Amino acid sequence: MKDDLSQMRENYIKGSIDIASLDVNPFVQFEQWFQEAKASAIHEPNAMILSTATLDGIPSSRTVLLKAIDTGFVFYTNYTSNKSKDLESNPKAAMIFLWKELERQVRLSGRIEKLSHEASNEYFQKRPRRSQLGAWVSNQSSVIAGREGLQEEQKRLEALYPEGSTIPCPPHWGGYRLIPSQFEFWQGRSSRLHDRIRYNLDGDTYAMERLAP
């Protein structure tokens, strides 16, 4: 590698966190930061890194999109995917939202629960038609010989479900909800003395504490 990675760095100067100014409810605080990320025209501010692990502790991470916040953080996927296999055997996960333009990051972790088929279908029917078809076409994470098989299956399904028809939600596709037991709000600061505020679930409320950078 030609680049000297040891010399690549930024001096963060865009903000700070006063713990007294944060909302005591981390969901409310996340919503505030998320709206500020949207207002900053950040591309896909709902993109997040989802980390899972097998039952014997082998981790993996990938980018997914947050699709709702209610009692937890909701995302959708193929239930035959590697992430789903992890979550079925080890229903715990972590998420990271990185909004580098604001020099901010939010980490959260907790338990996972599977959405009902009815709830998944409600969202599925709001998806663009081609995304609906894609959920049927792809056996996510499986090994394939090439794209030709995918394209042929897409054509078959387009004929089976012509424009204007209702495409059913596949039984192998749906949502999960991460219910956080911990949040961490991170704001970059100069000299690497970053602000880190953690919320830990304690009964029905969250306790706040500041962490060393």
Residue pairs with C-beta under 8 A, 6 or more apart in sequence:
10 188
11 190
11 191
12 103
12 187
12 188
12 189
12 190
12 194
13 103
13 189
13 190
14 102
14 103
14 188
15 102
15 103
15 104
15 187
15 188
16 187
16 189
16 195
17 185
17 187
17 195
17 197
19 197
19 208
19 210
22 29
22 185
22 197
22 208
23 29
23 32
24 205
24 206
24 208
25 206
26 108
26 180
26 183
26 185
26 199
26 206
27 69
29 183
29 185
30 69
30 106
30 183
31 69
33 99
33 102
33 104
33 106
33 185
34 45
34 46
34 97
36 102
37 45
37 97
37 99
37 102
37 104
38 45
40 99
40 101
40 102
42 99
42 101
42 102
44 65
45 97
45 99
46 65
46 66
46 67
47 63
47 64
47 65
47 66
47 97
48 63
48 64
48 65
48 66
48 73
48 75
48 95
48 96
48 97
49 61
49 62
49 63
49 95
49 96
49 98
50 61
50 62
50 63
50 64
50 75
50 83
50 93
50 94
50 95
51 59
51 60
51 61
51 93
51 94
51 95
51 96
52 59
52 60
52 61
52 83
52 86
52 87
52 90
52 93
53 59
53 60
53 86
53 90
53 92
54 85
54 86
54 89
54 90
55 89
55 90
60 82
60 83
60 86
62 83
64 75
64 77
64 83
65 75
66 73
66 74
66 75
66 95
66 97
67 74
67 75
67 76
67 123
67 175
68 74
68 123
70 177
71 177
71 179
72 110
72 113
72 177
72 178
72 179
72 180
73 95
73 108
73 177
73 178
73 180
74 115
74 175
74 176
74 177
74 178
75 175
75 176
75 178
76 120
76 123
76 124
76 173
76 174
76 175
76 176
77 83
77 84
77 140
77 173
77 174
77 175
77 176
78 84
78 135
78 138
78 139
78 140
78 141
78 172
78 173
79 172
79 173
79 174
80 139
80 140
80 141
80 142
80 172
81 140
81 141
82 141
84 176
87 93
87 112
87 114
87 176
91 111
91 112
91 113
92 109
92 110
92 111
92 112
93 109
93 110
93 112
93 178
94 107
94 108
94 109
95 107
95 108
95 109
95 178
96 105
96 106
96 107
97 105
97 106
97 107
98 104
98 105
99 105
103 187
103 188
104 185
104 186
104 187
104 188
105 185
105 186
106 183
106 184
106 185
106 186
107 182
107 183
107 184
107 186
108 178
108 180
108 182
108 183
108 184
109 178
109 180
109 181
109 182
110 178
110 179
110 180
110 181
110 182
110 201
111 178
111 179
111 181
112 176
112 177
112 178
112 179
113 176
113 177
113 179
114 174
114 175
114 176
114 177
115 174
115 175
115 176
115 177
117 169
117 171
117 174
119 174
119 175
120 169
120 173
120 174
120 175
121 168
121 169
123 175
124 132
124 135
124 169
124 173
124 174
125 166
125 169
127 135
129 163
129 167
132 167
133 154
133 157
133 158
133 161
133 167
134 154
135 169
135 170
135 173
136 153
136 157
136 167
136 170
137 150
137 153
137 154
137 157
138 150
144 150
161 167
180 201
181 200
181 201
182 198
182 199
182 200
182 201
183 198
183 199
183 206
184 196
184 197
184 198
184 199
184 211
185 195
185 196
185 197
185 199
186 194
186 195
186 196
187 194
187 195
188 194
189 195
189 213
192 213
193 213
194 213
195 210
195 213
196 210
196 211
196 212
196 213
197 208
197 209
197 210
197 211
198 208
198 209
198 210
198 211
199 206
199 207
199 208
200 206
200 207
200 209
